[in-house]
Every structure is written in C-alpha cells, then in structure tokens.
C-alpha cells in the first residue's frame, strides 16, 4: 500500500490553520489555568471526575452497575482523564479534547482544497465561540469524531461507522449521522451496519458480564423523564410566559440533574409531544433522503445535508436544550463545507457562528440573570439563538428538496425515460 504524502502547496496552506489551532487552544488553556493550578475542574467535568473515581475507588461503575444518564461508552474518556490523577484531571481532559480536535482538524484539511481550509478555520472559530461548553462537556470530544467519520464514510465506511458508533456510545446524537450514512451512501451500507452492530454487541457483552445489562439503556429512560429545559428551542414561548407572568408558567430548578426547566402553562403538553415529533421528523427526513438518492442526487451532498437535517431535528425537537448541543450542528456543518459546495453552505455556516456567540452569551455569561432574575434582555438573546437553530433545520430541509429537484432530469436520463 502506497502512503500518499501531502503536496508541498497543501502543507504550506495547512500551516496557518495549525497556527490558528495552536492559538485557539492556547486560549482555552489560559482560561483553564486557574482550575488546573488549583486542582479544580470546569463545568460538568466535576461530574465526570466523580463518576470515574466512583468506579476506580469504590467499584461502582455508572451504566454498568447502575442506570446512568449517559451511554456507557462515555466512561472511556472519563476514566482515561484520570491518567494524571484527580488533581490534574482538568489538564488531562483538556489534552484529550485538544488531541481529538487535532484529529478533526486534520481530517478537514486533508483534502487540501480551499473549501477544506475554510472549513478548518470555520470549525476552530465555532469551537472558540462556544468556549466553555466545547472544552467542558463530553460533546467536545464526540464532535471532532463525527467530523472525522463524515469525511471517511465514502472511502472507509467500516472505519467511519466504528468511529461514529463509538461516539454514539458516548453521546447518542451521532446515531443521526449513522442513519444519514446508511440511507445516503450507495456502497458500503452492510459495512456501516456491520461495524455498528459489532461494536454494540461487544459493549453489551462487557456490560452483561460485569454488571446488569438492563443498565445499558438506562440513559433512554433518564432523558425521557425530564421536563422542558429552559434553553430548549420549543421552550421559548414558555420562557416568555414565565417572564411576563402569564398562563401560570414558571422556572423550576431541578437540583438533582442540575437543570432549569419551564413548568406550568402548556409545558407538559409540549414536553409530551417532543419525542413523537422528533421520531416523525427523523422518519420523514430519512424517506426524503432515500427518494433523493434514488433520483440520482450526489451522495456527498446528500450525506452532509441529511446529517444536518437529522442532527438539527434532534436539537429542535428536544426537551433538553443544553448549550453543548450546538456542537452537534457545528460538527456537521464543518463536514458539509468539505463534502458539498461551500458556497451553498454559506447561510448555515454564518448562522451557526452567530448561534455559537449567542449561546455563550446566554450560558454561561448571562445565565444567572435569566434563570433567577427573569431578565427579558437575556431572553431576547436566547430567542434569537433558538430562531437561528430552527432556521438551520429549515435550510437543511429546503436544501434537501433542491437536491432532489435538481436530480430529476439526470435520473430520468440515466434510466432512458
């Protein structure tokens, strides 16, 4: 097997990207330095450290011995980050984050095209704008894995599926990208499916042998029991009802799972509708993807657009509106800028950068002013953010329709009609 070395011009073009990568991650490190020097941790990483040492010190493993809010594969990076000990857990987590982000960035620049370099700069900018939720949540690890897998699907479907499946067993959302690949990729479907099933069977066997296999799906019931979170896109009307004091809506802090929810008014009804609406939209997108592929739409464009539509659906029709969900959408857009024509993706790319900035302003900058003081100015920022998220979903559906429409004539010609 011949190893292809990057062309000199590609290496030269990639150099500024890696300088920008170093600058962004130096900024992250500077922000984390007080935590690292003081033995502290940022955001949800405190839970990750606690769960890891519960297993290592007490022999109680989340997702194996007890039901858990995350898929059991999330234990892997949490335990890996203990390599430097509990005091330097934050440093180890940052190094893991930086290493995986380097893998994702390398996947973006690998093709050596102008659009691939644009995508790399864009991804690093989006990561920087999302700041604390990028480096402080496990989603910051799964996002670059999804970027890497998206760009591998056509050439290495088995490997791409293994990467996506591993990411799915850390956080469920990459399953939407697996579905897009299964529908939109003509060749390699069996390898994509086989890799996912093999990894899942292996994980299930480990859990069954070491704990209670019923805990394997505990994260599904844990998520289903939650109410409408404050930041969820479809919570927006309830947020304004709570702020204006109408319809009996109010904010409720669930201290057990550390979330702020909207309760009262129609929040219960809306929450009950989320799962059916999400499932229906996912099914419709998958059907449209299959129709577009049958009519001859380009596979790479379909994969990127379908993945964006499915992932955006998971965000829009979700009771949980955590800020790290924006990383899901950003990862797919980064891949789309390479797989499809970058010019076609100008709107979601720009909208996502604005979304990332607004997300960080809402959380963590002004979040306390919203949840404790019901500040309407912060609610405006959140509303704009949520409208942008919905608009990205709408764009992806329109783009999917256009790909289908443009493919009609070539498909008809190819069949001799």
GIVEN-V430365 format. One record per pair of residues at least 4 apart in sequence whose C-alpha atoms are under 7 Angstrom apart, sorted by the first residue. I is the first residue (numbers start at 1). J is the second residue. If there is no record, write none. Layout:
# GIVEN-V430365
I;J, I;J
This chain:
# GIVEN-V430365
6;10, 6;11, 7;11, 8;12, 9;13, 10;14, 10;112, 11;15, 14;18, 14;109, 15;19, 16;20, 17;21, 17;120, 17;121, 18;22, 19;23, 20;24, 21;25, 21;124, 22;26, 23;27, 24;28, 24;128, 25;29, 25;98, 26;30, 27;31, 28;32, 29;33, 32;36, 33;37, 34;38, 35;39, 35;40, 35;41, 36;40, 36;88, 36;90, 36;91, 39;87, 39;88, 40;90, 41;45, 41;46, 41;90, 42;46, 42;136, 43;136, 44;48, 44;136, 44;137, 45;49, 45;136, 45;137, 46;50, 47;51, 48;52, 48;78, 49;53, 49;78, 50;54, 51;55, 51;62, 52;56, 52;75, 52;78, 52;79, 53;57, 54;58, 54;59, 54;60, 54;61, 55;59, 55;60, 55;61, 60;65, 61;65, 61;66, 62;66, 62;67, 62;68, 63;67, 63;68, 63;71, 63;72, 63;215, 63;216, 64;207, 64;211, 64;212, 64;215, 64;216, 65;211, 65;212, 66;215, 67;215, 67;218, 67;219, 68;218, 68;219, 69;218, 69;219, 69;222, 69;223, 70;74, 70;170, 70;171, 70;219, 71;169, 71;170, 71;171, 71;219, 72;169, 72;170, 72;216, 73;169, 73;170, 74;78, 74;169, 74;170, 74;171, 75;79, 76;80, 77;81, 81;89, 81;92, 81;93, 82;86, 82;89, 84;88, 84;89, 84;92, 85;89, 88;92, 89;93, 90;94, 91;95, 92;96, 93;97, 94;98, 94;135, 95;99, 96;100, 97;101, 97;135, 97;140, 97;141, 98;102, 99;103, 100;104, 100;141, 100;144, 101;105, 101;144, 102;106, 103;107, 103;144, 104;108, 104;144, 104;145, 104;147, 104;148, 105;109, 105;120, 106;110, 107;148, 107;151, 108;116, 108;119, 108;120, 109;116, 109;117, 109;120, 111;116, 112;116, 113;117, 114;118, 115;119, 115;337, 115;338, 115;342, 116;120, 116;338, 117;121, 118;122, 119;123, 119;334, 119;337, 119;338, 120;124, 121;125, 122;126, 123;127, 123;334, 124;128, 125;129, 126;130, 126;353, 126;356, 127;131, 127;134, 129;356, 129;357, 130;134, 130;356, 130;357, 130;360, 131;135, 132;136, 133;137, 133;323, 133;324, 134;140, 134;324, 135;140, 137;324, 138;142, 139;143, 139;324, 139;327, 141;145, 142;146, 142;167, 143;147, 143;327, 143;328, 143;331, 144;148, 144;331, 145;149, 145;163, 145;167, 146;150, 146;164, 146;174, 146;331, 147;151, 147;331, 147;332, 147;335, 148;152, 149;153, 149;160, 149;163, 149;164, 150;335, 151;335, 152;156, 152;157, 152;160, 153;157, 153;160, 156;160, 157;161, 157;188, 157;191, 157;192, 158;162, 158;191, 158;192, 158;195, 159;163, 160;164, 161;165, 161;178, 161;192, 161;195, 161;196, 162;166, 162;195, 162;196, 163;167, 164;168, 164;174, 164;178, 165;169, 165;196, 166;170, 167;171, 167;174, 168;172, 168;173, 168;174, 168;175, 173;311, 174;178, 175;179, 176;180, 176;307, 176;310, 176;311, 177;181, 177;307, 178;182, 179;183, 180;184, 180;303, 180;306, 180;307, 181;185, 181;303, 182;189, 182;192, 183;286, 183;289, 183;290, 184;289, 184;290, 184;293, 184;299, 184;302, 184;303, 185;189, 185;299, 188;192, 189;193, 190;194, 191;195, 192;196, 193;197, 194;198, 195;199, 196;200, 197;201, 198;202, 199;203, 200;204, 201;205, 202;206, 203;207, 204;208, 204;213, 205;209, 206;210, 207;211, 207;212, 207;213, 208;212, 208;213, 218;222, 219;223, 220;224, 221;225, 227;261, 227;271, 227;319, 228;232, 228;235, 228;261, 228;262, 228;267, 228;271, 228;319, 228;320, 229;235, 229;259, 229;260, 229;261, 229;262, 229;319, 229;320, 229;321, 230;235, 230;239, 230;260, 230;261, 230;262, 230;321, 231;235, 231;321, 231;322, 232;318, 232;319, 232;320, 232;321, 233;316, 233;321, 233;386, 234;316, 235;239, 235;262, 236;240, 236;383, 237;241, 238;242, 238;249, 238;262, 238;267, 239;243, 239;262, 240;244, 241;245, 241;246, 241;247, 241;249, 242;246, 242;249, 242;250, 242;251, 243;374, 243;376, 247;265, 248;264, 248;265, 249;262, 249;263, 249;264, 249;265, 250;262, 250;263, 250;264, 251;260, 251;261, 251;262, 251;263, 252;260, 252;261, 252;262, 252;263, 253;259, 253;260, 253;261, 254;258, 254;259, 254;260, 255;259, 262;267, 263;267, 266;270, 267;271, 268;272, 269;273, 270;274, 271;319, 273;277, 274;278, 274;317, 274;318, 274;319, 275;279, 276;280, 277;281, 277;317, 278;282, 278;313, 278;314, 278;317, 279;283, 280;284, 281;285, 281;313, 282;286, 282;310, 282;313, 283;287, 284;288, 285;289, 285;310, 286;290, 287;291, 288;292, 289;293, 289;302, 289;306, 290;294, 291;295, 292;296, 292;297, 292;403, 292;404, 293;297, 293;299, 295;404, 295;407, 295;408, 295;411, 296;407, 296;410, 296;411, 297;302, 297;403, 297;404, 297;407, 298;302, 299;303, 300;304, 300;339, 300;340, 301;305, 301;339, 301;340, 302;306, 303;307, 304;308, 304;332, 304;335, 304;336, 304;339, 305;309, 305;396, 305;400, 306;310, 307;311, 307;332, 308;312, 308;329, 308;332, 308;333, 308;396, 309;313, 309;393, 309;396, 309;397, 310;314, 311;315, 311;328, 311;329, 312;316, 312;329, 312;393, 313;317, 313;393, 314;318, 315;325, 316;390, 323;359, 326;330, 326;356, 327;331, 328;332, 329;333, 330;334, 330;352, 331;335, 332;336, 333;337, 333;349, 335;339, 336;340, 337;341, 337;342, 337;345, 338;342, 341;345, 342;346, 345;349, 346;350, 347;351, 348;352, 348;392, 349;353, 350;354, 351;355, 351;388, 352;356, 353;357, 354;358, 355;359, 355;385, 355;388, 356;360, 357;361, 358;362, 358;381, 358;385, 359;363, 359;385, 360;364, 360;365, 361;365, 361;366, 362;366, 362;367, 362;378, 362;381, 362;382, 363;367, 366;370, 366;378, 367;371, 368;372, 369;373, 369;374, 369;375, 370;374, 370;375, 370;378, 370;379, 375;379, 376;380, 377;381, 378;382, 379;383, 380;384, 381;385, 382;386, 383;387, 384;388, 385;389, 386;390, 387;391, 388;392, 389;393, 390;394, 391;395, 392;396, 393;397, 394;398, 395;399, 396;400, 397;401, 398;402, 399;403, 400;404, 401;405, 402;406, 403;407, 404;408, 407;411, 408;412, 409;413, 410;414, 411;415, 412;416, 412;417, 413;417
